[in-house]
Amino acid sequence: MILLIVNLLRIFEVLIIIRVLFSWFHPGPIARNSPFQPIVHPIDQLLRVFRVLIPVGNAYIDLGPILAIVTIQALERVLVNF
């Protein structure tokens, strides 16, 4: 059971990385009729919890994906050592 949860968390990490990469090529909101919407929407909901914006000139750096991945990896370690 724990192995299943750890594997799901790893899949979630990969989805977060894919979302970050996708945001570089398609910045801004995703259209509702986009084929990527079923993947992007749940990831965006998770990242909204971790969103930390740091102002840099006229732009912002979002540390949410980094914090989410660090939290998921910490949770994985706790589960594996449990």
C-alpha positions as CSV (number, residue, x, y, z in Angstrom):
1,M,0.0,0.0,0.0
2,I,2.8,2.4,0.9
3,L,4.6,1.6,-2.3
4,L,1.5,2.5,-4.3
5,I,1.2,5.9,-2.5
6,V,4.9,6.6,-3.1
7,N,4.5,5.8,-6.8
8,L,1.5,8.0,-7.1
9,L,3.5,10.8,-5.4
10,R,6.3,10.3,-7.9
11,I,3.9,10.5,-10.8
12,F,2.6,13.7,-9.3
13,E,6.1,15.1,-9.2
14,V,6.5,14.3,-12.9
15,L,3.2,16.0,-13.7
16,I,4.3,19.1,-11.9
17,I,7.6,19.3,-13.9
18,I,5.6,18.8,-17.1
19,R,3.3,21.6,-16.1
20,V,6.2,23.9,-15.4
21,L,7.8,23.1,-18.8
22,F,4.4,23.6,-20.5
23,S,4.0,27.0,-18.8
24,W,7.3,28.1,-20.5
25,F,5.8,27.4,-24.0
26,H,2.2,28.4,-23.3
27,P,2.2,31.1,-20.6
28,G,-1.2,32.2,-19.2
29,P,-4.4,30.3,-18.6
30,I,-5.3,27.2,-20.5
31,A,-8.6,27.3,-22.5
32,R,-11.4,25.1,-21.2
33,N,-11.6,23.2,-24.5
34,S,-7.9,22.5,-24.6
35,P,-6.9,18.8,-24.6
36,F,-4.4,19.6,-21.8
37,Q,-7.1,20.9,-19.4
38,P,-7.7,17.5,-17.6
39,I,-4.0,17.3,-16.8
40,V,-3.3,21.0,-16.1
41,H,-6.3,21.9,-13.9
42,P,-5.6,19.4,-11.0
43,I,-1.9,20.4,-11.0
44,D,-2.7,24.1,-10.9
45,Q,-5.1,23.5,-8.0
46,L,-2.3,21.8,-6.1
47,L,0.2,24.5,-7.0
48,R,-2.1,27.2,-5.9
49,V,-1.7,26.0,-2.3
50,F,2.1,26.4,-2.6
51,R,2.2,29.6,-4.6
52,V,4.8,32.1,-3.3
53,L,5.5,35.0,-5.7
54,I,8.8,36.9,-5.5
55,P,8.9,40.2,-7.4
56,V,11.7,40.6,-9.8
57,G,11.5,43.9,-11.7
58,N,8.2,43.9,-13.6
59,A,7.8,40.1,-13.3
60,Y,7.4,37.5,-10.6
61,I,9.1,34.2,-9.8
62,D,6.7,31.5,-8.6
63,L,8.3,29.2,-6.1
64,G,5.2,27.0,-5.8
65,P,6.4,24.1,-8.0
66,I,9.7,23.9,-6.0
67,L,7.9,23.9,-2.7
68,A,5.4,21.3,-3.9
69,I,8.1,19.0,-5.1
70,V,10.2,19.4,-1.9
71,T,7.0,18.7,0.2
72,I,6.2,15.6,-1.9
73,Q,9.7,14.3,-1.6
74,A,9.7,14.8,2.2
75,L,6.4,12.9,2.4
76,E,7.9,10.1,0.3
77,R,10.8,9.8,2.6
78,V,8.5,9.7,5.6
79,L,6.4,6.9,4.0
80,V,9.4,4.9,2.9
81,N,11.0,5.0,6.4
82,F,7.7,4.3,8.1
